[in-house]
């Protein structure tokens, strides 16, 4: 029995249905599922990756704190100027030794600075106010009164091998400590 058929064969298709014009015989097999178009497969694959990507970003966003942590809230501290061989802070200034590295103190603490020698072991620490003396290598510590209201604590930390070379540098640095001009004019 041969029938004439015009239209779309019955079945499930991934792609667009195509019109079918021709003969269907009982020996012919029903239309087989057609493979999807390669572009459609790629788009479907990318769509699934977009979902996973968006999900991962959503999970990572949940890890961000809702408020700024306290240690980042105070980050920009008082201004410091390092130029022409001088360290100039808000309250006091000092000449720093040639070739030494300068490390400023924490923003939320009183003004302080550490001059680090090229040997990376010897240090000269200057801090506003009374500073606790700590460490096994602290050789000298003294209080320097710059005015009625301003005292600077100075400490030299150095190993035995560098002591003789670092002591004159420390004494020159201590002798250079002054009130910053803005502090002088305020009273």
Secondary structure, DSSP 8 states (H G I E B T S, - for coil): -EEEEEE--SS--SS----EEEEEETTS---------HHHHHHHHHHHHHHHHHHHHHHHHTTS-SS--HHHHT-S-S--EEETTEEE-SSEEEE--TT-EEEE--TTSS-EEEEE-TTSS-EEEEEES------TTEEEEEEEE-SSS-EEEEEEE--GGGHHHHHHHHHHHHHT-EE-HHHHHH-
